[in-house]
Amino acid sequence: MITGVVLRFLPLIFSGLVAGAGAWWVMDLRADNAALRADLKAITLQLQGCTSRISNIQKDKESDAQVDNMPDLTIVPDSWLFPVEPEGAGPSTLY
């Protein structure tokens, strides 16, 4: 009697197990896909940061080259090197 009932519902039980395993597999694939998307986003942001750093380094080198090519870099006025005391300032005057 019990064997007949089990045999009658065996295809339903088997179908339920297959459906459950399939649902678990799909959920596992979705979790893997979400993790891969997060990794892709992180790597993309790191690559954008590297691109920005390279761009900044190139601009800095161009700026350095422009400054190095200025002809009057060795000529420094004395007023830049020595402080000029204001007229009438005594030794204790802050300026």
ROLOMI-366870 format. One record per residue (C-alpha): residue in three letters; x, y, z; residue number from 1. Coordinates in Angstrom, 1 decimal. Example, Ala and Ser with C-alpha at 12.3 -4.5 7.8 and 13.67 -1.06 7.14 Angstrom:
BEGIN
{aa: ALA px: 12.3 py: -4.5 pz: 7.8 i: 1}
{aa: SER px: 13.7 py: -1.1 pz: 7.1 i: 2}
This chain:
BEGIN
{aa: MET px: 0.0 py: 0.0 pz: 0.0 i: 1}
{aa: ILE px: 2.7 py: 2.5 pz: 1.0 i: 2}
{aa: THR px: 4.9 py: 1.3 pz: -1.9 i: 3}
{aa: GLY px: 2.0 py: 2.0 pz: -4.3 i: 4}
{aa: VAL px: 1.6 py: 5.5 pz: -3.0 i: 5}
{aa: VAL px: 5.3 py: 6.2 pz: -3.2 i: 6}
{aa: LEU px: 5.5 py: 4.8 pz: -6.7 i: 7}
{aa: ARG px: 2.5 py: 7.0 pz: -7.8 i: 8}
{aa: PHE px: 4.2 py: 10.2 pz: -6.4 i: 9}
{aa: LEU px: 7.7 py: 9.3 pz: -7.3 i: 10}
{aa: PRO px: 7.7 py: 11.3 pz: -10.6 i: 11}
{aa: LEU px: 6.4 py: 14.3 pz: -8.7 i: 12}
{aa: ILE px: 9.0 py: 14.0 pz: -6.0 i: 13}
{aa: PHE px: 11.7 py: 13.6 pz: -8.7 i: 14}
{aa: SER px: 10.4 py: 16.6 pz: -10.6 i: 15}
{aa: GLY px: 10.4 py: 18.6 pz: -7.4 i: 16}
{aa: LEU px: 14.0 py: 17.7 pz: -6.7 i: 17}
{aa: VAL px: 15.0 py: 18.6 pz: -10.2 i: 18}
{aa: ALA px: 13.2 py: 22.0 pz: -10.0 i: 19}
{aa: GLY px: 14.8 py: 22.7 pz: -6.6 i: 20}
{aa: ALA px: 18.2 py: 21.9 pz: -7.9 i: 21}
{aa: GLY px: 17.6 py: 24.0 pz: -10.9 i: 22}
{aa: ALA px: 16.4 py: 27.0 pz: -8.8 i: 23}
{aa: TRP px: 19.5 py: 26.6 pz: -6.5 i: 24}
{aa: TRP px: 21.7 py: 26.5 pz: -9.6 i: 25}
{aa: VAL px: 20.1 py: 29.7 pz: -11.0 i: 26}
{aa: MET px: 20.5 py: 31.5 pz: -7.7 i: 27}
{aa: ASP px: 24.1 py: 30.4 pz: -7.5 i: 28}
{aa: LEU px: 24.7 py: 31.8 pz: -11.0 i: 29}
{aa: ARG px: 23.1 py: 35.1 pz: -10.1 i: 30}
{aa: ALA px: 25.3 py: 35.4 pz: -7.0 i: 31}
{aa: ASP px: 28.4 py: 34.7 pz: -9.1 i: 32}
{aa: ASN px: 27.3 py: 37.2 pz: -11.7 i: 33}
{aa: ALA px: 26.8 py: 39.9 pz: -9.0 i: 34}
{aa: ALA px: 30.3 py: 39.2 pz: -7.7 i: 35}
{aa: LEU px: 31.8 py: 39.4 pz: -11.2 i: 36}
{aa: ARG px: 30.0 py: 42.7 pz: -11.8 i: 37}
{aa: ALA px: 31.4 py: 44.1 pz: -8.5 i: 38}
{aa: ASP px: 34.9 py: 43.0 pz: -9.5 i: 39}
{aa: LEU px: 34.4 py: 44.5 pz: -13.0 i: 40}
{aa: LYS px: 33.3 py: 47.8 pz: -11.4 i: 41}
{aa: ALA px: 36.3 py: 47.9 pz: -9.0 i: 42}
{aa: ILE px: 38.8 py: 47.1 pz: -11.8 i: 43}
{aa: THR px: 37.2 py: 49.7 pz: -14.1 i: 44}
{aa: LEU px: 37.6 py: 52.3 pz: -11.3 i: 45}
{aa: GLN px: 41.2 py: 51.3 pz: -10.7 i: 46}
{aa: LEU px: 41.9 py: 51.6 pz: -14.4 i: 47}
{aa: GLN px: 40.3 py: 55.1 pz: -14.6 i: 48}
{aa: GLY px: 42.5 py: 56.1 pz: -11.6 i: 49}
{aa: CYS px: 45.6 py: 54.9 pz: -13.4 i: 50}
{aa: THR px: 44.6 py: 56.8 pz: -16.5 i: 51}
{aa: SER px: 44.1 py: 60.0 pz: -14.5 i: 52}
{aa: ARG px: 47.5 py: 59.5 pz: -12.8 i: 53}
{aa: ILE px: 49.2 py: 59.1 pz: -16.2 i: 54}
{aa: SER px: 47.5 py: 62.2 pz: -17.6 i: 55}
{aa: ASN px: 48.6 py: 64.2 pz: -14.5 i: 56}
{aa: ILE px: 52.2 py: 63.0 pz: -14.9 i: 57}
{aa: GLN px: 52.2 py: 63.9 pz: -18.6 i: 58}
{aa: LYS px: 50.9 py: 67.4 pz: -17.9 i: 59}
{aa: ASP px: 53.4 py: 67.8 pz: -15.1 i: 60}
{aa: LYS px: 56.3 py: 66.8 pz: -17.4 i: 61}
{aa: GLU px: 55.0 py: 69.3 pz: -20.1 i: 62}
{aa: SER px: 54.8 py: 72.0 pz: -17.4 i: 63}
{aa: ASP px: 58.4 py: 71.2 pz: -16.2 i: 64}
{aa: ALA px: 59.7 py: 71.3 pz: -19.7 i: 65}
{aa: GLN px: 58.1 py: 74.8 pz: -20.3 i: 66}
{aa: VAL px: 59.7 py: 76.1 pz: -17.0 i: 67}
{aa: ASP px: 63.1 py: 74.6 pz: -17.9 i: 68}
{aa: ASN px: 63.0 py: 76.3 pz: -21.3 i: 69}
{aa: MET px: 62.5 py: 79.8 pz: -19.8 i: 70}
{aa: PRO px: 65.7 py: 81.8 pz: -20.5 i: 71}
{aa: ASP px: 65.6 py: 84.1 pz: -17.4 i: 72}
{aa: LEU px: 65.5 py: 81.4 pz: -14.7 i: 73}
{aa: THR px: 69.1 py: 82.2 pz: -13.6 i: 74}
{aa: ILE px: 68.5 py: 85.9 pz: -13.2 i: 75}
{aa: VAL px: 67.0 py: 86.6 pz: -9.8 i: 76}
{aa: PRO px: 66.5 py: 90.2 pz: -8.7 i: 77}
{aa: ASP px: 68.1 py: 91.1 pz: -5.3 i: 78}
{aa: SER px: 64.8 py: 92.2 pz: -4.0 i: 79}
{aa: TRP px: 63.6 py: 88.6 pz: -4.1 i: 80}
{aa: LEU px: 66.6 py: 87.4 pz: -2.0 i: 81}
{aa: PHE px: 67.0 py: 90.1 pz: 0.6 i: 82}
{aa: PRO px: 64.1 py: 91.6 pz: 2.6 i: 83}
{aa: VAL px: 63.6 py: 95.3 pz: 2.2 i: 84}
{aa: GLU px: 62.9 py: 97.1 pz: 5.5 i: 85}
{aa: PRO px: 60.1 py: 99.6 pz: 5.3 i: 86}
{aa: GLU px: 61.0 py: 103.2 pz: 5.8 i: 87}
{aa: GLY px: 60.9 py: 104.3 pz: 9.5 i: 88}
{aa: ALA px: 60.6 py: 100.8 pz: 10.8 i: 89}
{aa: GLY px: 62.6 py: 100.2 pz: 14.0 i: 90}
{aa: PRO px: 64.2 py: 97.0 pz: 15.1 i: 91}
{aa: SER px: 61.1 py: 96.0 pz: 17.2 i: 92}
{aa: THR px: 58.6 py: 96.7 pz: 14.4 i: 93}
{aa: LEU px: 56.9 py: 93.7 pz: 12.9 i: 94}
{aa: TYR px: 56.2 py: 93.9 pz: 9.2 i: 95}
